[in-house]
Amino acid sequence: MDPFSAASPDVSDQPRPDFPEAKQRRTDTDRWWESFPWWMFLVGSLVVVLLALVVFNEDYRAAWSAIFPGIYFTISATFSAFAIATVLGLLAGMGQLSQNVVFKNLARAYIEIIRGIPMIVLIFVVALVVVPDISKALGVPNSVPTFWRAVIALALIYGAYIAEIFRGGIQSVPIGQVEAGRSLGLSKRSTTWSIVLPQAMRSILPPLGNDFIAILKDTSLLSVLGVLELTRNARQFNASTFKIKAGFYTMCFVYLVLVLALSAFMRWFEAKMSPEREGER
């Protein structure tokens, strides 16, 4: 027997810092206020205060009645723009990885042009110049409704940013997965749709959800086109009543509730799509 064995601690019995049990032991020693989600308490308190103002204050109730009708346009524009932008982003993202020179350069040019011009400028140009010119060139007798002009402008803008998300997600899939698909006799298209994209969605979903929320918030920029969304209704209420504080606080309350609800939905959806990653964040 080694005389030093009794004095030497068994290293195998010591928890390693990268093991879950070590993290759990450290967590058990934490004080409750160190792990308490104070951010949730602060956000919830702000929502409760704003809700109380809307319910019990006459000025805020009037602001709510004037602003709330714009929620239908905001939600409709958000979902419509996101759906179109996702399709454009997928095409442009895959176009950057294409072996076709024309497709690859067109996709890259689209992304660089959109990212090189301020968003508010693009909204004006697309909604007031590009869409009417294209409708005339196609011989459409009636002008495109303002709603669809706004949606197309927002979709074209975010399609470029979503394209980079798809490109990064596709490139994150190991090349061995592609080679495995090809070795099974699958074509390049079948390999992409059946093997690469399903795996890439794990890294694509979180930033895609962030862009979904960003589109919701950036619908406020569509007020420059005169559409009656939340921000436009709030500005009209402020101009007619001069109750600026009530108008802007109520508008913030509506946007905050919408974004919090959408964020909770995206977290739930990501957990359903990737159950093994639940609890990482």
C-alpha positions as semicolon CSV with decimal commas, in nm:
position;residue;x (nm);y (nm);z (nm)
1;M;0,000;0,000;0,000
2;D;0,120;0,347;-0,084
3;P;0,177;0,535;0,246
4;F;0,065;0,858;0,080
5;S;-0,263;0,715;-0,051
6;A;-0,455;0,799;0,266
7;A;-0,344;1,158;0,261
8;S;-0,401;1,197;-0,112
9;P;-0,757;1,287;-0,206
10;D;-0,912;1,084;-0,484
11;V;-0,920;1,316;-0,778
12;S;-1,198;1,116;-0,938
13;D;-1,427;1,206;-0,645
14;Q;-1,379;1,579;-0,699
15;P;-1,649;1,741;-0,920
16;R;-1,512;1,886;-1,238
17;P;-1,628;2,238;-1,318
18;D;-1,760;2,133;-1,658
19;F;-1,983;1,861;-1,510
20;P;-2,352;1,940;-1,439
21;E;-2,324;1,828;-1,075
22;A;-2,050;2,085;-1,013
23;K;-2,265;2,359;-1,156
24;Q;-2,558;2,238;-0,947
25;R;-2,351;2,252;-0,627
26;R;-2,244;2,606;-0,704
27;T;-2,603;2,700;-0,777
28;D;-2,721;2,561;-0,444
29;T;-2,495;2,805;-0,259
30;D;-2,628;3,109;-0,445
31;R;-2,851;3,349;-0,259
32;W;-3,208;3,366;-0,388
33;W;-3,184;3,732;-0,489
34;E;-2,882;3,660;-0,708
35;S;-3,075;3,414;-0,927
36;F;-3,413;3,589;-0,911
37;P;-3,522;3,722;-1,256
38;W;-3,531;4,087;-1,157
39;W;-3,556;4,193;-1,522
40;M;-3,889;4,010;-1,546
41;F;-4,010;4,184;-1,232
42;L;-3,913;4,527;-1,369
43;V;-4,072;4,467;-1,710
44;G;-4,385;4,325;-1,551
45;S;-4,409;4,623;-1,315
46;L;-4,386;4,864;-1,608
47;V;-4,662;4,678;-1,793
48;V;-4,884;4,681;-1,483
49;V;-4,832;5,055;-1,429
50;L;-4,913;5,137;-1,791
51;L;-5,216;4,907;-1,784
52;A;-5,344;5,080;-1,470
53;L;-5,310;5,418;-1,641
54;V;-5,504;5,294;-1,945
55;V;-5,780;5,149;-1,728
56;F;-5,822;5,424;-1,468
57;N;-5,703;5,747;-1,635
58;E;-5,944;5,923;-1,870
59;D;-5,673;6,066;-2,096
60;Y;-5,509;5,726;-2,137
61;R;-5,844;5,562;-2,209
62;A;-5,904;5,815;-2,484
63;A;-5,556;5,749;-2,623
64;W;-5,622;5,374;-2,614
65;S;-5,948;5,415;-2,808
66;A;-5,768;5,619;-3,075
67;I;-5,455;5,402;-3,103
68;F;-5,588;5,049;-3,067
69;P;-5,759;5,027;-3,411
70;G;-5,413;5,043;-3,569
71;I;-5,318;4,709;-3,413
72;Y;-5,488;4,518;-3,696
73;F;-5,271;4,686;-3,958
74;T;-4,957;4,639;-3,750
75;I;-5,011;4,266;-3,697
76;S;-5,122;4,205;-4,057
77;A;-4,824;4,394;-4,198
78;T;-4,586;4,209;-3,964
79;F;-4,696;3,860;-4,064
80;S;-4,729;3,944;-4,434
81;A;-4,389;4,112;-4,453
82;F;-4,222;3,834;-4,255
83;A;-4,364;3,563;-4,482
84;I;-4,247;3,738;-4,799
85;A;-3,910;3,831;-4,646
86;T;-3,848;3,470;-4,540
87;V;-3,902;3,345;-4,896
88;L;-3,679;3,619;-5,038
89;G;-3,417;3,554;-4,772
90;L;-3,413;3,181;-4,842
91;L;-3,370;3,238;-5,216
92;A;-3,103;3,504;-5,171
93;G;-2,922;3,306;-4,902
94;M;-2,906;2,995;-5,116
95;G;-2,818;3,212;-5,415
96;Q;-2,500;3,326;-5,243
97;L;-2,396;2,962;-5,208
98;S;-2,499;2,869;-5,561
99;Q;-2,253;2,763;-5,829
100;N;-2,454;2,964;-6,082
101;V;-2,259;3,286;-6,143
102;V;-2,565;3,492;-6,241
103;F;-2,778;3,379;-5,947
104;K;-2,489;3,423;-5,704
105;N;-2,407;3,778;-5,814
106;L;-2,771;3,889;-5,830
107;A;-2,826;3,765;-5,474
108;R;-2,513;3,940;-5,349
109;A;-2,601;4,263;-5,529
110;Y;-2,952;4,262;-5,378
111;I;-2,812;4,217;-5,026
112;E;-2,546;4,487;-5,061
113;I;-2,788;4,742;-5,212
114;I;-3,046;4,692;-4,936
115;R;-2,787;4,702;-4,659
116;G;-2,624;5,014;-4,805
117;I;-2,935;5,238;-4,799
118;P;-3,112;5,364;-4,484
119;M;-3,438;5,188;-4,409
120;I;-3,656;5,498;-4,414
121;V;-3,519;5,593;-4,756
122;L;-3,589;5,244;-4,891
123;I;-3,946;5,258;-4,763
124;F;-4,006;5,579;-4,957
125;V;-3,834;5,457;-5,274
126;V;-3,992;5,111;-5,284
127;A;-4,344;5,212;-5,181
128;L;-4,371;5,536;-5,378
129;V;-4,147;5,475;-5,682
130;V;-4,053;5,112;-5,745
131;V;-4,390;4,944;-5,683
132;P;-4,592;5,197;-5,893
133;D;-4,341;5,173;-6,178
134;I;-4,353;4,794;-6,178
135;S;-4,733;4,792;-6,168
136;K;-4,744;5,026;-6,468
137;A;-4,489;4,816;-6,656
138;L;-4,700;4,506;-6,595
139;G;-5,011;4,687;-6,717
140;V;-5,197;4,669;-6,387
141;P;-5,492;4,910;-6,429
142;N;-5,545;4,992;-6,061
143;S;-5,275;5,124;-5,835
144;V;-5,136;4,893;-5,567
145;P;-5,302;4,955;-5,227
146;T;-5,095;5,140;-4,972
147;F;-5,101;4,840;-4,740
148;W;-4,924;4,619;-4,993
149;R;-4,678;4,893;-5,085
150;A;-4,579;4,914;-4,721
151;V;-4,560;4,536;-4,682
152;I;-4,348;4,493;-4,997
153;A;-4,109;4,766;-4,885
154;L;-4,061;4,606;-4,544
155;A;-4,028;4,257;-4,694
156;L;-3,762;4,364;-4,945
157;I;-3,561;4,529;-4,668
158;Y;-3,570;4,238;-4,426
159;G;-3,528;3,979;-4,700
160;A;-3,166;4,092;-4,734
161;Y;-3,097;4,050;-4,363
162;I;-3,275;3,715;-4,345
163;A;-3,065;3,601;-4,644
164;E;-2,753;3,635;-4,430
165;I;-2,920;3,430;-4,157
166;F;-2,994;3,147;-4,400
167;R;-2,646;3,165;-4,550
168;G;-2,481;3,140;-4,209
169;G;-2,713;2,861;-4,098
170;I;-2,650;2,654;-4,410
171;Q;-2,274;2,701;-4,383
172;S;-2,284;2,590;-4,017
173;V;-2,385;2,238;-4,123
174;P;-2,072;2,018;-4,143
175;I;-1,961;1,935;-4,495
176;G;-1,964;1,570;-4,394
177;Q;-2,344;1,577;-4,386
178;V;-2,349;1,691;-4,748
179;E;-2,101;1,424;-4,849
180;A;-2,307;1,161;-4,668
181;G;-2,617;1,263;-4,860
182;R;-2,436;1,254;-5,192
183;S;-2,288;0,913;-5,110
184;L;-2,643;0,784;-5,063
185;G;-2,722;0,883;-5,420
186;L;-2,915;1,200;-5,342
187;S;-2,897;1,492;-5,581
188;K;-2,763;1,829;-5,469
189;R;-3,116;1,966;-5,442
190;S;-3,243;1,667;-5,243
191;T;-2,940;1,685;-5,014
192;T;-3,003;2,053;-4,948
193;W;-3,375;2,019;-4,875
194;S;-3,368;1,685;-4,692
195;I;-3,040;1,701;-4,497
196;V;-2,885;2,048;-4,487
197;L;-3,185;2,277;-4,427
198;P;-3,346;2,068;-4,147
199;Q;-3,016;2,076;-3,955
200;A;-2,953;2,440;-4,036
201;M;-3,290;2,540;-3,890
202;R;-3,155;2,485;-3,538
203;S;-2,916;2,776;-3,578
204;I;-3,149;2,975;-3,804
205;L;-3,454;2,986;-3,578
206;P;-3,323;3,215;-3,298
207;P;-3,202;3,500;-3,526
208;L;-3,506;3,451;-3,750
209;G;-3,727;3,504;-3,446
210;N;-3,533;3,821;-3,364
211;D;-3,601;3,955;-3,714
212;F;-3,969;3,869;-3,675
213;I;-3,982;4,087;-3,365
214;A;-3,777;4,358;-3,541
215;I;-4,029;4,368;-3,825
216;L;-4,309;4,417;-3,574
217;K;-4,129;4,716;-3,423
218;D;-4,026;4,860;-3,759
219;T;-4,386;4,872;-3,880
220;S;-4,382;5,202;-3,691
221;L;-4,170;5,342;-3,977
222;L;-4,460;5,280;-4,215
223;S;-4,637;5,577;-4,058
224;V;-4,440;5,797;-4,301
225;L;-4,659;5,651;-4,578
226;G;-4,974;5,769;-4,406
227;V;-5,106;5,423;-4,321
228;L;-5,316;5,404;-4,006
229;E;-5,097;5,179;-3,793
230;L;-5,022;5,226;-3,423
231;T;-4,767;5,506;-3,454
232;R;-4,973;5,703;-3,706
233;N;-5,281;5,679;-3,486
234;A;-5,081;5,797;-3,185
235;R;-4,947;6,097;-3,376
236;Q;-5,296;6,189;-3,491
237;F;-5,426;6,163;-3,135
238;N;-5,145;6,384;-3,006
239;A;-5,205;6,643;-3,278
240;S;-5,579;6,664;-3,213
241;T;-5,579;6,657;-2,831
242;F;-5,228;6,779;-2,735
243;K;-5,220;6,499;-2,474
244;I;-4,876;6,393;-2,584
245;K;-4,777;6,202;-2,271
246;A;-5,090;5,988;-2,273
247;G;-5,058;5,920;-2,646
248;F;-4,694;5,816;-2,644
249;Y;-4,712;5,614;-2,321
250;T;-5,015;5,425;-2,450
251;M;-4,838;5,356;-2,778
252;C;-4,536;5,222;-2,587
253;F;-4,766;5,001;-2,381
254;V;-4,924;4,844;-2,690
255;Y;-4,589;4,779;-2,860
256;L;-4,440;4,638;-2,539
257;V;-4,726;4,393;-2,488
258;L;-4,710;4,280;-2,852
259;V;-4,334;4,228;-2,843
260;L;-4,344;4,042;-2,510
261;A;-4,619;3,812;-2,638
262;L;-4,430;3,748;-2,962
263;S;-4,103;3,686;-2,774
264;A;-4,275;3,432;-2,547
265;F;-4,421;3,256;-2,851
266;M;-4,082;3,241;-3,026
267;R;-3,916;3,094;-2,716
268;W;-4,187;2,829;-2,696
269;F;-4,158;2,753;-3,067
270;E;-3,779;2,722;-3,049
271;A;-3,811;2,486;-2,752
272;K;-4,057;2,271;-2,948
273;M;-3,830;2,262;-3,252
274;S;-3,514;2,189;-3,050
275;P;-3,620;2,021;-2,722
276;E;-3,263;1,914;-2,641
277;R;-3,159;2,282;-2,622
278;E;-3,429;2,378;-2,373
279;G;-3,282;2,547;-2,067
280;E;-2,959;2,659;-2,233
281;R;-3,045;3,029;-2,221
